[in-house]
Amino acid sequence: MKLSRRIEVQAAGQAIAILAAAIPELAKGRLKDAMNKGAVQLLGRPVKRLRRAQYALQSGQVLHLNYDSDVLSRSCPPARLIADYRAYSVWFKPPGMLSQGNEWGDHLSVLRFAEQHFTSRPVFLLHRLDREASGLMLIAHTKAAASAFSRLIAAQQISKTYLVQVKGKIAVDILSVGELSTPLDGKACLTRFKQRAYDAASDTSWLEIDLISGRKHQIRRHFAAIGHPVMGDPRYGEDNKNQSGLALQACAIGFTCPQQHHQRLVTLPAELLLAGFNSLSGQQRS
């Protein structure tokens, strides 16, 4: 079932009672589940997710429910805390998880996992990863840290390294250049890369990529354009299906700590690297 409903509160009362009266086609249990998963919003300035069934509403307030039984029933592996620096933290986002929620809920978002883990700290999203991708994400816990990281991002002073598996064997002349700079959406962009391994058994290449700019789907679009689409990419490329999903992972992130002002590099633990990469022999990997 999928529905979207705006409810104007006519008389003061508890949120669950008002929702149940306005949307009789959904049982209270389903409404409570939807609230817990972030599908009910209390409109105002700012808009906020209403999770507590017994929340006291006043006449004139407005709720908005976006209910999708398919979305609310989805699951994926949990996010994992990699490093905690108090004012900010670094998390591993598994494939299938959103960076942040949307109007249909936030229970499968790394931001919500961080919020639930740090119950007394606010959470501020600093950047995004595609839902199908996995890897490291920065989350700020103070407005000062969020502002500092936003400045670093705007000045392109945060380095992001990706591990990617692409279809086919990349030609020597392309590897020797190690850069893709085709403009995307009318904007300049640059992807730098080097080969980590070639797997003859699957005819795929493993690449380490430094993303210099951050256009939408930049890595995926750049490599699809040269005939080496990312394995498991459902949108770009052909004959690149992959049972393990999208083979694109943010494996390292480097920046100047806004608190201590020294360089910090956070890398993904080996056990979380993309399936298949660790199984390659030392002779194949460089």
Stockholm file with secondary structure:
# STOCKHOLM 1.0

chainA/1-286         MKLSRRIEVQAAGQAIAILAAAIPELAKGRLKDAMNKGAVQLLGRPVKRLRRAQYALQSGQVLHLNYDSDVLSRSCPPARLIADYRAYSVWFKPPGMLSQGNEWGDHLSVLRFAEQHFTSRPVFLLHRLDREASGLMLIAHTKAAASAFSRLIAAQQISKTYLVQVKGKIAVDILSVGELSTPLDGKACLTRFKQRAYDAASDTSWLEIDLISGRKHQIRRHFAAIGHPVMGDPRYGEDNKNQSGLALQACAIGFTCPQQHHQRLVTLPAELLLAGFNSLSGQQRS
#=GR chainA/1-286 SS CEEEEEEECCSCEEHHHHHHHHCTTSCHHHHHHHHHTTCEEEESSSCEECCCTTCEECTTCEEEEEEEHHHHHCCCCCCEEEEECSSEEEEEECTTCBSSCBTTBCTTBHHHHHHHHSTTSCCEECCCCCTTCEEEEEEESSHHHHHHHHHHHHTTCSEEEEEEEEESCCCHHHHHHCEECCCBTTBCCCEEEEEEEEETTTTEEEEEEEESSCCTTHHHHHHHHTTCCBTTCSSSCSSCCCTTCCCEEEEEEEEECTTTCSEEEEECCGGGSCTTTTTSCTTTCC
#=GC SS_cons         CEEEEEEECCSCEEHHHHHHHHCTTSCHHHHHHHHHTTCEEEESSSCEECCCTTCEECTTCEEEEEEEHHHHHCCCCCCEEEEECSSEEEEEECTTCBSSCBTTBCTTBHHHHHHHHSTTSCCEECCCCCTTCEEEEEEESSHHHHHHHHHHHHTTCSEEEEEEEEESCCCHHHHHHCEECCCBTTBCCCEEEEEEEEETTTTEEEEEEEESSCCTTHHHHHHHHTTCCBTTCSSSCSSCCCTTCCCEEEEEEEEECTTTCSEEEEECCGGGSCTTTTTSCTTTCC
//
